[in-house]
Amino acid sequence: MFDFLSMVGTYSARKIDTYEVGKLFIDTCLVTDSDQPYETAVEHPKYNNGDMVIVEMYNTKEAARKGHKRWVKKMTAKELPESLKDVSTSTTGKLCRMFEEDKL
């Protein structure tokens, strides 16, 4: 449950790639608290109140590199996606969502 603690202070070693221009931020990195070891997150004011959305997860570093490039292309296209679906399986994320649902 506390696997995420092993990620504290290790971002530079876990980072696959990052794209940041203006208000668009796309990050792909190794994670330790999800069903798959790599994920891409997108942060843009049009989605999720400007908070990050985990948009894709991968089993290999190579798949993560390709996925990152695909998301940069998708998010810098003339027409942005209608919506982004959060695919996170993070235990930390699940816990946070549980507390958010209790507030409703």
C-alpha positions as CSV (number, residue, x, y, z in Angstrom):
1,M,0.0,0.0,0.0
2,F,2.9,2.4,0.7
3,D,4.9,1.4,-2.4
4,F,4.7,5.1,-3.5
5,L,7.2,6.0,-0.7
6,S,10.0,4.4,-2.7
7,M,9.4,7.0,-5.4
8,V,10.1,10.0,-3.1
9,G,13.3,11.9,-4.2
10,T,14.0,9.5,-7.2
11,Y,12.2,11.3,-10.1
12,S,15.4,12.0,-12.1
13,A,16.2,8.2,-12.1
14,R,12.6,7.2,-12.9
15,K,12.0,9.8,-15.6
16,I,11.5,8.5,-19.2
17,D,10.7,11.9,-20.8
18,T,9.0,15.2,-20.2
19,Y,7.4,17.7,-22.5
20,E,6.5,21.2,-21.1
21,V,5.3,24.1,-23.2
22,G,3.1,26.8,-21.8
23,K,0.3,25.2,-19.8
24,L,0.8,21.8,-21.3
25,F,2.8,19.2,-19.3
26,I,3.3,15.6,-20.3
27,D,5.4,13.3,-18.1
28,T,6.3,9.7,-18.6
29,C,8.1,7.8,-15.8
30,L,8.6,4.6,-13.9
31,V,6.2,4.1,-11.0
32,T,6.1,1.6,-8.1
33,D,2.5,1.8,-7.0
34,S,0.5,0.7,-10.1
35,D,-0.3,-2.5,-11.9
36,Q,2.1,-1.6,-14.7
37,P,5.6,0.0,-14.1
38,Y,5.4,3.0,-16.5
39,E,2.8,5.7,-17.0
40,T,2.2,8.9,-18.9
41,A,0.5,11.8,-17.2
42,V,-1.0,14.9,-18.9
43,E,-1.6,18.2,-17.2
44,H,-3.6,20.8,-19.1
45,P,-6.2,23.4,-18.0
46,K,-8.8,21.9,-20.3
47,Y,-8.9,18.6,-18.4
48,N,-9.5,17.6,-14.8
49,N,-9.5,21.1,-13.4
50,G,-5.9,21.5,-14.6
51,D,-4.7,18.5,-12.4
52,M,-2.7,15.6,-13.9
53,V,-4.5,12.7,-15.6
54,I,-2.8,9.4,-16.0
55,V,-3.6,8.7,-19.7
56,E,-1.7,5.5,-20.4
57,M,0.3,2.8,-18.7
58,Y,2.9,0.5,-20.1
59,N,4.8,-2.7,-19.3
60,T,8.2,-1.8,-20.8
61,K,10.4,1.2,-21.0
62,E,10.4,1.1,-24.8
63,A,6.5,1.1,-24.9
64,A,6.6,4.1,-22.5
65,R,9.0,6.0,-24.8
66,K,6.7,5.4,-27.8
67,G,3.6,6.2,-25.7
68,H,5.1,9.5,-24.6
69,K,5.8,10.5,-28.2
70,R,2.3,9.6,-29.1
71,W,0.8,11.7,-26.3
72,V,3.0,14.7,-27.2
73,K,1.8,14.4,-30.8
74,K,-1.9,14.1,-29.7
75,M,-1.7,17.0,-27.2
76,T,0.1,19.4,-29.6
77,A,-2.2,18.7,-32.5
78,K,-4.4,21.5,-33.9
79,E,-7.5,19.8,-32.3
80,L,-7.2,18.5,-28.7
81,P,-9.0,15.4,-27.5
82,E,-12.6,15.9,-26.3
83,S,-11.7,14.4,-22.9
84,L,-9.0,12.4,-21.2
85,K,-9.7,9.2,-19.3
86,D,-7.8,8.5,-16.1
87,V,-6.5,5.0,-16.3
88,S,-4.4,5.0,-13.1
89,T,-4.3,1.9,-11.0
90,S,-2.1,3.6,-8.4
91,T,-2.9,2.6,-4.8
92,T,-2.3,6.1,-3.7
93,G,-4.7,7.4,-6.4
94,K,-7.3,4.9,-5.3
95,L,-7.0,6.0,-1.7
96,C,-7.3,9.7,-2.7
97,R,-10.4,9.0,-4.8
98,M,-11.9,7.1,-1.9
99,F,-11.6,10.1,0.3
100,E,-12.9,12.4,-2.4
101,E,-16.0,10.3,-2.8
102,D,-16.6,10.4,0.9
103,K,-16.9,14.2,0.6
104,L,-19.7,14.0,-1.9
